[in-house]
Amino acid sequence: FPSHDSGKVTKDVDLKFTSTNKALARFSVVTSKKKKDDAGNWVDSGTTFWDITAWDALAESVADHVSKGTSVIVIGTAETQEWTDKTSGEKKSKLGITAQQVAVALKKSRPKAQSKPTSNAGWDEEAPF
């Protein structure tokens, strides 16, 4: 079903290419729900880990711009993957999203180091307007 969520990337993006040269990126995002307790303080009320898959140009863009700790917004199709553990025979499941869009959530992101201009070469001290 269609889904959108925001959270932090838990590890660096794994970018691979299929035998037909299609880009495939895989990464994990953790989301937390918050609610107010009886005292009016915000507290965590649940954490979910999502396995995200992106394909083609989106996969390559994600690999270029997203890394561990990046806050992202993911829009895509959510699914539950189920399997039986070959060793224990236990049934297991995990949540996943096949991404159609991935964006950096600027409100929660940490700024990267910014370079400062070394001179005003070619610029007047005052704005031209």
N, CA, C and O atoms as CSV, one atom per row, in Angstrom:
chain,resi,resn,atom,element,x,y,z
A,1,PHE,N,N,0.833,-1.178,0.000
A,1,PHE,CA,C,0.000,0.000,0.000
A,1,PHE,C,C,0.879,1.243,0.000
A,1,PHE,O,O,2.020,1.191,0.460
A,2,PRO,N,N,0.360,2.372,-0.515
A,2,PRO,CA,C,1.176,3.583,-0.538
A,2,PRO,C,C,1.533,4.008,0.880
A,2,PRO,O,O,0.724,3.893,1.801
A,3,SER,N,N,2.748,4.496,1.038
A,3,SER,CA,C,3.222,4.876,2.356
A,3,SER,C,C,4.169,6.050,2.248
A,3,SER,O,O,4.836,6.235,1.230
A,4,HIS,N,N,4.224,6.835,3.296
A,4,HIS,CA,C,5.267,7.841,3.420
A,4,HIS,C,C,5.658,7.909,4.887
A,4,HIS,O,O,4.814,7.790,5.775
A,5,ASP,N,N,6.927,8.098,5.124
A,5,ASP,CA,C,7.416,8.150,6.485
A,5,ASP,C,C,8.701,8.946,6.512
A,5,ASP,O,O,9.345,9.144,5.482
A,6,SER,N,N,9.065,9.398,7.685
A,6,SER,CA,C,10.334,10.093,7.830
A,6,SER,C,C,11.079,9.502,9.006
A,6,SER,O,O,10.478,9.063,9.987
A,7,GLY,N,N,12.393,9.498,8.896
A,7,GLY,CA,C,13.223,8.961,9.963
A,7,GLY,C,C,14.681,9.136,9.628
A,7,GLY,O,O,15.035,9.841,8.683
A,8,LYS,N,N,15.526,8.490,10.407
A,8,LYS,CA,C,16.980,8.587,10.210
A,8,LYS,C,C,17.510,7.313,9.581
A,8,LYS,O,O,17.079,6.209,9.914
A,9,VAL,N,N,18.455,7.486,8.665
A,9,VAL,CA,C,19.122,6.359,8.020
A,9,VAL,C,C,20.055,5.715,9.041
A,9,VAL,O,O,20.837,6.408,9.692
A,10,THR,N,N,19.976,4.389,9.183
A,10,THR,CA,C,20.724,3.696,10.241
A,10,THR,C,C,22.102,3.199,9.815
A,10,THR,O,O,22.938,2.884,10.662
A,11,LYS,N,N,22.343,3.127,8.504
A,11,LYS,CA,C,23.667,2.737,8.014
A,11,LYS,C,C,23.825,3.270,6.606
A,11,LYS,O,O,22.843,3.638,5.961
A,12,ASP,N,N,25.056,3.313,6.128
A,12,ASP,CA,C,25.295,3.846,4.796
A,12,ASP,C,C,24.563,3.030,3.732
A,12,ASP,O,O,24.326,1.834,3.900
A,13,VAL,N,N,24.214,3.692,2.646
A,13,VAL,CA,C,23.469,3.083,1.535
A,13,VAL,C,C,24.353,2.047,0.836
A,13,VAL,O,O,25.532,2.290,0.579
A,14,ASP,N,N,23.764,0.896,0.534
A,14,ASP,CA,C,24.446,-0.162,-0.211
A,14,ASP,C,C,23.958,-0.097,-1.653
A,14,ASP,O,O,22.813,-0.448,-1.937
A,15,LEU,N,N,24.829,0.355,-2.572
A,15,LEU,CA,C,24.471,0.477,-3.988
A,15,LEU,C,C,25.107,-0.664,-4.763
A,15,LEU,O,O,26.315,-0.889,-4.679
A,16,LYS,N,N,24.282,-1.383,-5.520
A,16,LYS,CA,C,24.753,-2.480,-6.362
A,16,LYS,C,C,24.083,-2.357,-7.722
A,16,LYS,O,O,23.135,-1.593,-7.900
A,17,PHE,N,N,24.595,-3.122,-8.673
A,17,PHE,CA,C,24.002,-3.150,-10.013
A,17,PHE,C,C,23.645,-4.587,-10.360
A,17,PHE,O,O,24.415,-5.509,-10.094
A,18,THR,N,N,22.463,-4.771,-10.961
A,18,THR,CA,C,22.022,-6.097,-11.361
A,18,THR,C,C,22.796,-6.534,-12.602
A,18,THR,O,O,23.557,-5.753,-13.172
A,19,SER,N,N,22.598,-7.779,-13.013
A,19,SER,CA,C,23.274,-8.287,-14.211
A,19,SER,C,C,22.847,-7.536,-15.477
A,19,SER,O,O,23.549,-7.573,-16.488
A,20,THR,N,N,21.698,-6.854,-15.420
A,20,THR,CA,C,21.244,-6.048,-16.556
A,20,THR,C,C,21.592,-4.574,-16.365
A,20,THR,O,O,21.068,-3.712,-17.070
A,21,ASN,N,N,22.484,-4.288,-15.404
A,21,ASN,CA,C,23.019,-2.958,-15.126
A,21,ASN,C,C,21.983,-1.989,-14.558
A,21,ASN,O,O,22.094,-0.779,-14.758
A,22,LYS,N,N,20.970,-2.515,-13.848
A,22,LYS,CA,C,20.016,-1.655,-13.146
A,22,LYS,C,C,20.574,-1.355,-11.766
A,22,LYS,O,O,21.014,-2.264,-11.062
A,23,ALA,N,N,20.560,-0.081,-11.374
A,23,ALA,CA,C,21.037,0.314,-10.050
A,23,ALA,C,C,20.019,-0.086,-8.989
A,23,ALA,O,O,18.813,0.075,-9.176
A,24,LEU,N,N,20.524,-0.611,-7.870
A,24,LEU,CA,C,19.700,-1.022,-6.743
A,24,LEU,C,C,20.356,-0.506,-5.467
A,24,LEU,O,O,21.495,-0.857,-5.160
A,25,ALA,N,N,19.631,0.329,-4.727
A,25,ALA,CA,C,20.132,0.834,-3.449
A,25,ALA,C,C,19.275,0.271,-2.327
A,25,ALA,O,O,18.048,0.221,-2.413
A,26,ARG,N,N,19.956,-0.150,-1.276
A,26,ARG,CA,C,19.257,-0.644,-0.083
A,26,ARG,C,C,19.793,0.112,1.127
A,26,ARG,O,O,20.997,0.329,1.269
A,27,PHE,N,N,18.867,0.505,1.993
A,27,PHE,CA,C,19.250,1.152,3.245
A,27,PHE,C,C,18.116,0.974,4.246
A,27,PHE,O,O,17.020,0.544,3.887
A,28,SER,N,N,18.386,1.305,5.486
A,28,SER,CA,C,17.412,1.133,6.550
A,28,SER,C,C,17.121,2.476,7.203
A,28,SER,O,O,18.014,3.304,7.379
A,29,VAL,N,N,15.853,2.677,7.559
A,29,VAL,CA,C,15.423,3.913,8.215
A,29,VAL,C,C,14.708,3.537,9.509
A,29,VAL,O,O,13.899,2.609,9.535
A,30,VAL,N,N,15.010,4.261,10.574
A,30,VAL,CA,C,14.317,4.060,11.842
A,30,VAL,C,C,13.357,5.225,12.055
A,30,VAL,O,O,13.724,6.388,11.887
A,31,THR,N,N,12.127,4.895,12.427
A,31,THR,CA,C,11.121,5.914,12.729
A,31,THR,C,C,10.689,5.750,14.169
A,31,THR,O,O,10.663,4.640,14.702
A,32,SER,N,N,10.354,6.850,14.787
A,32,SER,CA,C,9.884,6.830,16.175
A,32,SER,C,C,8.610,7.643,16.281
A,32,SER,O,O,8.502,8.741,15.736
A,33,LYS,N,N,7.653,7.082,16.992
A,33,LYS,CA,C,6.430,7.829,17.278
A,33,LYS,C,C,6.606,8.474,18.645
A,33,LYS,O,O,7.186,7.882,19.555
A,34,LYS,N,N,6.104,9.681,18.773
A,34,LYS,CA,C,6.177,10.386,20.049
A,34,LYS,C,C,4.769,10.752,20.492
A,34,LYS,O,O,3.887,11.004,19.671
A,35,LYS,N,N,4.576,10.776,21.803
A,35,LYS,CA,C,3.303,11.214,22.373
A,35,LYS,C,C,3.595,11.913,23.689
A,35,LYS,O,O,4.679,11.773,24.256
A,36,LYS,N,N,2.629,12.655,24.159
A,36,LYS,CA,C,2.792,13.335,25.438
A,36,LYS,C,C,2.367,12.406,26.570
A,36,LYS,O,O,1.338,11.734,26.502
A,37,ASP,N,N,3.195,12.393,27.614
A,37,ASP,CA,C,2.831,11.611,28.792
A,37,ASP,C,C,1.907,12.438,29.687
A,37,ASP,O,O,1.538,13.558,29.334
A,38,ASP,N,N,1.536,11.891,30.838
A,38,ASP,CA,C,0.607,12.578,31.740
A,38,ASP,C,C,1.144,13.920,32.232
A,38,ASP,O,O,0.369,14.814,32.573
A,39,ALA,N,N,2.475,14.061,32.269
A,39,ALA,CA,C,3.087,15.309,32.730
A,39,ALA,C,C,3.237,16.323,31.597
A,39,ALA,O,O,3.698,17.440,31.826
A,40,GLY,N,N,2.848,15.940,30.364
A,40,GLY,CA,C,2.944,16.853,29.234
A,40,GLY,C,C,4.278,16.819,28.517
A,40,GLY,O,O,4.537,17.661,27.658
A,41,ASN,N,N,5.137,15.851,28.855
A,41,ASN,CA,C,6.435,15.710,28.202
A,41,ASN,C,C,6.331,14.768,27.016
A,41,ASN,O,O,5.585,13.789,27.059
A,42,TRP,N,N,7.090,15.065,25.936
A,42,TRP,CA,C,7.111,14.184,24.778
A,42,TRP,C,C,7.985,12.976,25.083
A,42,TRP,O,O,9.121,13.123,25.535
A,43,VAL,N,N,7.452,11.772,24.834
A,43,VAL,CA,C,8.201,10.530,25.051
A,43,VAL,C,C,8.030,9.614,23.839
A,43,VAL,O,O,7.024,9.687,23.132
A,44,ASP,N,N,9.027,8.748,23.607
A,44,ASP,CA,C,8.926,7.770,22.520
A,44,ASP,C,C,7.838,6.770,22.855
A,44,ASP,O,O,7.736,6.307,23.992
A,45,SER,N,N,7.017,6.434,21.853
A,45,SER,CA,C,5.962,5.450,22.088
A,45,SER,C,C,6.062,4.272,21.134
A,45,SER,O,O,5.145,3.455,21.051
A,46,GLY,N,N,7.171,4.183,20.417
A,46,GLY,CA,C,7.356,3.047,19.525
A,46,GLY,C,C,8.395,3.352,18.469
A,46,GLY,O,O,8.458,4.463,17.945
A,47,THR,N,N,9.201,2.367,18.164
A,47,THR,CA,C,10.253,2.511,17.160
A,47,THR,C,C,10.067,1.422,16.117
A,47,THR,O,O,9.803,0.270,16.459
A,48,THR,N,N,10.205,1.784,14.839
A,48,THR,CA,C,10.071,0.824,13.751
A,48,THR,C,C,11.261,0.974,12.811
A,48,THR,O,O,11.660,2.089,12.474
A,49,PHE,N,N,11.822,-0.151,12.393
A,49,PHE,CA,C,12.906,-0.162,11.416
A,49,PHE,C,C,12.321,-0.592,10.072
A,49,PHE,O,O,11.607,-1.591,9.984
A,50,TRP,N,N,12.636,0.178,9.027
A,50,TRP,CA,C,12.145,-0.081,7.676
A,50,TRP,C,C,13.327,-0.383,6.763
A,50,TRP,O,O,14.323,0.339,6.777
A,51,ASP,N,N,13.221,-1.447,5.971
A,51,ASP,CA,C,14.206,-1.723,4.921
A,51,ASP,C,C,13.704,-1.034,3.656
A,51,ASP,O,O,12.601,-1.311,3.184
A,52,ILE,N,N,14.526,-0.132,3.112
A,52,ILE,CA,C,14.135,0.652,1.946
A,52,ILE,C,C,14.897,0.152,0.728
A,52,ILE,O,O,16.098,-0.108,0.798
A,53,THR,N,N,14.186,0.019,-0.392
A,53,THR,CA,C,14.777,-0.365,-1.672
A,53,THR,C,C,14.464,0.729,-2.684
A,53,THR,O,O,13.319,1.166,-2.799
A,54,ALA,N,N,15.484,1.171,-3.419
A,54,ALA,CA,C,15.295,2.154,-4.495
A,54,ALA,C,C,15.964,1.622,-5.749
A,54,ALA,O,O,16.981,0.934,-5.670
A,55,TRP,N,N,15.400,1.937,-6.898
A,55,TRP,CA,C,15.893,1.426,-8.180
A,55,TRP,C,C,16.313,2.556,-9.113
A,55,TRP,O,O,15.897,3.704,-8.957
A,56,ASP,N,N,17.145,2.202,-10.082
A,56,ASP,CA,C,17.509,3.038,-11.227
A,56,ASP,C,C,18.135,4.376,-10.794
A,56,ASP,O,O,18.989,4.406,-9.909
A,57,ALA,N,N,17.700,5.488,-11.430
A,57,ALA,CA,C,18.304,6.794,-11.155
A,57,ALA,C,C,18.104,7.207,-9.694
A,57,ALA,O,O,18.982,7.835,-9.102
A,58,LEU,N,N,16.954,6.857,-9.113
A,58,LEU,CA,C,16.710,7.170,-7.702
A,58,LEU,C,C,17.745,6.474,-6.824
A,58,LEU,O,O,18.255,7.071,-5.876
A,59,ALA,N,N,18.055,5.226,-7.132
A,59,ALA,CA,C,19.050,4.481,-6.352
A,59,ALA,C,C,20.401,5.182,-6.377
A,59,ALA,O,O,21.059,5.307,-5.344
A,60,GLU,N,N,20.813,5.637,-7.550
A,60,GLU,CA,C,22.105,6.310,-7.666
A,60,GLU,C,C,22.101,7.653,-6.946
A,60,GLU,O,O,23.098,8.020,-6.325
A,61,SER,N,N,21.003,8.385,-7.019
A,61,SER,CA,C,20.901,9.666,-6.314
A,61,SER,C,C,20.942,9.459,-4.806
A,61,SER,O,O,21.614,10.199,-4.087
A,62,VAL,N,N,20.223,8.456,-4.334
A,62,VAL,CA,C,20.236,8.157,-2.897
A,62,VAL,C,C,21.657,7.832,-2.443
A,62,VAL,O,O,22.102,8.323,-1.406
A,63,ALA,N,N,22.363,7.020,-3.203
A,63,ALA,CA,C,23.730,6.654,-2.842
A,63,ALA,C,C,24.647,7.872,-2.798
A,63,ALA,O,O,25.569,7.924,-1.984
A,64,ASP,N,N,24.399,8.855,-3.671
A,64,ASP,CA,C,25.217,10.065,-3.719
A,64,ASP,C,C,24.915,11.042,-2.585
A,64,ASP,O,O,25.812,11.758,-2.139
A,65,HIS,N,N,23.670,11.085,-2.111
A,65,HIS,CA,C,23.253,12.158,-1.206
A,65,HIS,C,C,22.834,11.729,0.194
A,65,HIS,O,O,22.598,12.580,1.051
A,66,VAL,N,N,22.736,10.438,0.439
A,66,VAL,CA,C,22.230,9.953,1.727
A,66,VAL,C,C,23.291,9.069,2.383
A,66,VAL,O,O,23.940,8.263,1.716
A,67,SER,N,N,23.456,9.230,3.684
A,67,SER,CA,C,24.380,8.384,4.432
A,67,SER,C,C,23.822,8.166,5.840
A,67,SER,O,O,22.789,8.726,6.206
A,68,LYS,N,N,24.516,7.352,6.610
A,68,LYS,CA,C,24.091,7.065,7.977
A,68,LYS,C,C,23.874,8.375,8.727
A,68,LYS,O,O,24.717,9.271,8.700
A,69,GLY,N,N,22.715,8.468,9.404
A,69,GLY,CA,C,22.397,9.646,10.195
A,69,GLY,C,C,21.581,10.694,9.478
A,69,GLY,O,O,21.042,11.597,10.117
A,70,THR,N,N,21.475,10.597,8.144
A,70,THR,CA,C,20.690,11.564,7.380
A,70,THR,C,C,19.208,11.388,7.699
A,70,THR,O,O,18.703,10.266,7.712
A,71,SER,N,N,18.510,12.497,7.956
A,71,SER,CA,C,17.059,12.452,8.119
A,71,SER,C,C,16.431,12.484,6.732
A,71,SER,O,O,16.742,13.362,5.927
A,72,VAL,N,N,15.552,11.532,6.453
A,72,VAL,CA,C,14.945,11.426,5.131
A,72,VAL,C,C,13.434,11.278,5.224
A,72,VAL,O,O,12.889,10.878,6.252
A,73,ILE,N,N,12.779,11.609,4.129
A,73,ILE,CA,C,11.356,11.347,3.927
A,73,ILE,C,C,11.276,10.371,2.762
A,73,ILE,O,O,11.834,10.630,1.695
A,74,VAL,N,N,10.587,9.256,2.958
A,74,VAL,CA,C,10.478,8.218,1.930
A,74,VAL,C,C,9.018,8.071,1.531
A,74,VAL,O,O,8.142,7.932,2.385
A,75,ILE,N,N,8.764,8.102,0.225
A,75,ILE,CA,C,7.431,7.854,-0.312
A,75,ILE,C,C,7.535,6.633,-1.205
A,75,ILE,O,O,8.401,6.567,-2.078
A,76,GLY,N,N,6.659,5.670,-0.989
A,76,GLY,CA,C,6.713,4.452,-1.782
A,76,GLY,C,C,5.628,3.480,-1.404
A,76,GLY,O,O,4.605,3.854,-0.830
A,77,THR,N,N,5.864,2.222,-1.733
A,77,THR,CA,C,4.908,1.161,-1.461
A,77,THR,C,C,5.421,0.305,-0.310
A,77,THR,O,O,6.498,-0.285,-0.393
A,78,ALA,N,N,4.636,0.244,0.770
A,78,ALA,CA,C,5.026,-0.531,1.944
A,78,ALA,C,C,4.584,-1.979,1.780
A,78,ALA,O,O,3.543,-2.275,1.194
A,79,GLU,N,N,5.404,-2.861,2.312
A,79,GLU,CA,C,5.077,-4.290,2.242
A,79,GLU,C,C,5.706,-5.015,3.424
A,79,GLU,O,O,6.720,-4.577,3.968
A,80,THR,N,N,5.106,-6.107,3.807
A,80,THR,CA,C,5.672,-6.976,4.830
A,80,THR,C,C,6.266,-8.171,4.113
A,80,THR,O,O,5.580,-8.855,3.354
A,81,GLN,N,N,7.539,-8.422,4.355
A,81,GLN,CA,C,8.205,-9.580,3.765
A,81,GLN,C,C,8.219,-10.692,4.805
A,81,GLN,O,O,8.637,-10.480,5.943
A,82,GLU,N,N,7.765,-11.865,4.416
A,82,GLU,CA,C,7.694,-12.999,5.334
A,82,GLU,C,C,8.504,-14.159,4.789
A,82,GLU,O,O,8.553,-14.377,3.578
A,83,TRP,N,N,9.142,-14.906,5.687
A,83,TRP,CA,C,9.912,-16.076,5.303
A,83,TRP,C,C,10.051,-17.000,6.496
A,83,TRP,O,O,9.754,-16.625,7.630
A,84,THR,N,N,10.507,-18.210,6.224
A,84,THR,CA,C,10.769,-19.185,7.272
A,84,THR,C,C,12.270,-19.355,7.410
A,84,THR,O,O,12.965,-19.642,6.435
A,85,ASP,N,N,12.763,-19.177,8.619
A,85,ASP,CA,C,14.192,-19.325,8.885
A,85,ASP,C,C,14.596,-20.771,8.611
A,85,ASP,O,O,14.015,-21.703,9.167
A,86,LYS,N,N,15.598,-20.946,7.747
A,86,LYS,CA,C,16.016,-22.292,7.341
A,86,LYS,C,C,16.621,-23.086,8.494
A,86,LYS,O,O,16.520,-24.312,8.522
A,87,THR,N,N,17.243,-22.400,9.438
A,87,THR,CA,C,17.889,-23.087,10.557
A,87,THR,C,C,16.890,-23.487,11.632
A,87,THR,O,O,16.861,-24.639,12.065
A,88,SER,N,N,16.066,-22.526,12.063
A,88,SER,CA,C,15.163,-22.776,13.190
A,88,SER,C,C,13.761,-23.197,12.765
A,88,SER,O,O,13.014,-23.758,13.567
A,89,GLY,N,N,13.394,-22.930,11.506
A,89,GLY,CA,C,12.034,-23.216,11.063
A,89,GLY,C,C,11.036,-22.171,11.525
A,89,GLY,O,O,9.838,-22.297,11.272
A,90,GLU,N,N,11.526,-21.133,12.207
A,90,GLU,CA,C,10.678,-20.082,12.738
A,90,GLU,C,C,10.235,-19.131,11.624
A,90,GLU,O,O,11.024,-18.768,10.751
A,91,LYS,N,N,8.946,-18.731,11.669
A,91,LYS,CA,C,8.445,-17.765,10.700
A,91,LYS,C,C,8.896,-16.376,11.132
A,91,LYS,O,O,8.786,-16.008,12.302
A,92,LYS,N,N,9.413,-15.600,10.154
A,92,LYS,CA,C,9.905,-14.254,10.426
A,92,LYS,C,C,9.291,-13.280,9.442
A,92,LYS,O,O,8.774,-13.667,8.394
A,93,SER,N,N,9.358,-11.987,9.807
A,93,SER,CA,C,8.854,-10.948,8.912
A,93,SER,C,C,9.610,-9.646,9.170
A,93,SER,O,O,10.188,-9.438,10.237
A,94,LYS,N,N,9.586,-8.772,8.153
A,94,LYS,CA,C,10.159,-7.436,8.300
A,94,LYS,C,C,9.376,-6.480,7.422
A,94,LYS,O,O,8.733,-6.882,6.452
A,95,LEU,N,N,9.442,-5.202,7.782
A,95,LEU,CA,C,8.743,-4.169,7.037
A,95,LEU,C,C,9.673,-3.562,6.004
A,95,LEU,O,O,10.849,-3.316,6.275
A,96,GLY,N,N,9.134,-3.322,4.818
A,96,GLY,CA,C,9.941,-2.732,3.763
A,96,GLY,C,C,9.141,-1.724,2.964
A,96,GLY,O,O,7.910,-1.748,2.942
A,97,ILE,N,N,9.878,-0.832,2.303
A,97,ILE,CA,C,9.258,0.136,1.394
A,97,ILE,C,C,10.064,0.138,0.102
A,97,ILE,O,O,11.286,0.283,0.125
A,98,THR,N,N,9.373,-0.023,-1.026
A,98,THR,CA,C,9.993,0.202,-2.322
A,98,THR,C,C,9.759,1.675,-2.634
A,98,THR,O,O,8.625,2.105,-2.845
A,99,ALA,N,N,10.847,2.439,-2.658
A,99,ALA,CA,C,10.752,3.896,-2.742
A,99,ALA,C,C,10.460,4.372,-4.157
A,99,ALA,O,O,11.034,3.876,-5.127
A,100,GLN,N,N,9.551,5.353,-4.258
A,100,GLN,CA,C,9.348,6.099,-5.490
A,100,GLN,C,C,10.033,7.461,-5.384
A,100,GLN,O,O,10.456,8.035,-6.388
A,101,GLN,N,N,10.138,7.975,-4.142
A,101,GLN,CA,C,10.816,9.244,-3.883
A,101,GLN,C,C,11.528,9.165,-2.545
A,101,GLN,O,O,11.030,8.561,-1.595
A,102,VAL,N,N,12.700,9.784,-2.483
A,102,VAL,CA,C,13.438,9.920,-1.233
A,102,VAL,C,C,13.932,11.355,-1.182
A,102,VAL,O,O,14.525,11.847,-2.142
A,103,ALA,N,N,13.690,12.026,-0.066
A,103,ALA,CA,C,14.135,13.414,0.084
A,103,ALA,C,C,14.815,13.589,1.429
A,103,ALA,O,O,14.446,12.946,2.412
A,104,VAL,N,N,15.802,14.456,1.465
A,104,VAL,CA,C,16.443,14.791,2.731
A,104,VAL,C,C,15.493,15.701,3.500
A,104,VAL,O,O,14.998,16.691,2.962
A,105,ALA,N,N,15.242,15.359,4.761
A,105,ALA,CA,C,14.369,16.152,5.623
A,105,ALA,C,C,15.209,17.257,6.253
A,105,ALA,O,O,15.898,17.028,7.247
A,106,LEU,N,N,15.151,18.425,5.687
A,106,LEU,CA,C,16.040,19.510,6.092
A,106,LEU,C,C,15.796,19.994,7.520
A,106,LEU,O,O,16.728,20.466,8.172
A,107,LYS,N,N,14.584,19.889,8.010
A,107,LYS,CA,C,14.282,20.365,9.360
A,107,LYS,C,C,15.113,19.635,10.413
A,107,LYS,O,O,15.509,20.228,11.416
A,108,LYS,N,N,15.376,18.348,10.184
A,108,LYS,CA,C,16.079,17.550,11.183
A,108,LYS,C,C,17.526,17.252,10.816
A,108,LYS,O,O,18.238,16.625,11.601
A,109,SER,N,N,17.974,17.682,9.652
A,109,SER,CA,C,19.333,17.360,9.209
A,109,SER,C,C,20.363,18.264,9.858
A,109,SER,O,O,20.089,19.417,10.192
A,110,ARG,N,N,21.544,17.714,10.026
A,110,ARG,CA,C,22.670,18.500,10.516
A,110,ARG,C,C,23.357,19.124,9.314
A,110,ARG,O,O,23.557,18.453,8.301
A,111,PRO,N,N,23.723,20.399,9.409
A,111,PRO,CA,C,24.427,21.005,8.272
A,111,PRO,C,C,25.812,20.419,8.115
A,111,PRO,O,O,26.486,20.106,9.096
A,112,LYS,N,N,26.231,20.273,6.867
A,112,LYS,CA,C,27.591,19.831,6.601
A,112,LYS,C,C,28.507,21.028,6.765
A,112,LYS,O,O,28.047,22.170,6.753
A,113,ALA,N,N,29.798,20.777,6.918
A,113,ALA,CA,C,30.762,21.863,7.053
A,113,ALA,C,C,30.660,22.771,5.838
A,113,ALA,O,O,30.593,22.299,4.704
A,114,GLN,N,N,30.650,24.045,6.075
A,114,GLN,CA,C,30.545,25.006,4.985
A,114,GLN,C,C,31.898,25.662,4.776
A,114,GLN,O,O,32.603,25.999,5.727
A,115,SER,N,N,32.240,25.833,3.516
A,115,SER,CA,C,33.483,26.545,3.234
A,115,SER,C,C,33.200,28.030,3.258
A,115,SER,O,O,32.154,28.481,2.792
A,116,LYS,N,N,34.129,28.782,3.799
A,116,LYS,CA,C,33.976,30.231,3.868
A,116,LYS,C,C,34.791,30.856,2.753
A,116,LYS,O,O,35.888,30.389,2.447
A,117,PRO,N,N,34.266,31.911,2.140
A,117,PRO,CA,C,35.040,32.559,1.089
A,117,PRO,C,C,36.346,33.101,1.667
A,117,PRO,O,O,36.382,33.618,2.784
A,118,THR,N,N,37.404,32.972,0.891
A,118,THR,CA,C,38.708,33.432,1.359
A,118,THR,C,C,38.959,34.882,1.022
A,118,THR,O,O,39.823,35.517,1.626
A,119,SER,N,N,38.217,35.419,0.065
A,119,SER,CA,C,38.393,36.829,-0.275
A,119,SER,C,C,37.139,37.350,-0.938
A,119,SER,O,O,36.236,36.591,-1.289
A,120,ASN,N,N,37.102,38.644,-1.099
A,120,ASN,CA,C,35.987,39.284,-1.789
A,120,ASN,C,C,36.393,39.646,-3.205
A,120,ASN,O,O,35.868,40.601,-3.776
A,121,ALA,N,N,37.310,38.904,-3.769
A,121,ALA,CA,C,37.850,39.232,-5.088
A,121,ALA,C,C,36.729,39.464,-6.084
A,121,ALA,O,O,35.878,38.601,-6.301
A,122,GLY,N,N,36.746,40.650,-6.689
A,122,GLY,CA,C,35.744,40.963,-7.699
A,122,GLY,C,C,34.451,41.506,-7.125
A,122,GLY,O,O,33.532,41.815,-7.885
A,123,TRP,N,N,34.347,41.633,-5.803
A,123,TRP,CA,C,33.121,42.120,-5.175
A,123,TRP,C,C,33.431,43.397,-4.404
A,123,TRP,O,O,34.473,43.514,-3.761
A,124,ASP,N,N,32.520,44.335,-4.480
A,124,ASP,CA,C,32.629,45.548,-3.670
A,124,ASP,C,C,32.231,45.199,-2.236
A,124,ASP,O,O,31.550,44.200,-1.999
A,125,GLU,N,N,32.648,46.006,-1.310
A,125,GLU,CA,C,32.293,45.796,0.093
A,125,GLU,C,C,30.808,45.979,0.322
A,125,GLU,O,O,30.236,45.340,1.204
A,126,GLU,N,N,30.175,46.838,-0.455
A,126,GLU,CA,C,28.767,47.103,-0.281
A,126,GLU,C,C,27.968,46.412,-1.390
A,126,GLU,O,O,28.463,46.209,-2.499
A,127,ALA,N,N,26.740,46.061,-1.071
A,127,ALA,CA,C,25.859,45.455,-2.073
A,127,ALA,C,C,25.569,46.462,-3.162
A,127,ALA,O,O,25.430,47.649,-2.865
A,128,PRO,N,N,25.470,46.036,-4.418
A,128,PRO,CA,C,25.262,46.963,-5.538
A,128,PRO,C,C,23.846,47.488,-5.645
A,128,PRO,O,O,23.532,48.155,-6.631
A,129,PHE,N,N,22.990,47.230,-4.702
A,129,PHE,CA,C,21.611,47.723,-4.803
A,129,PHE,C,C,21.173,48.420,-3.548
A,129,PHE,O,O,20.040,48.894,-3.468
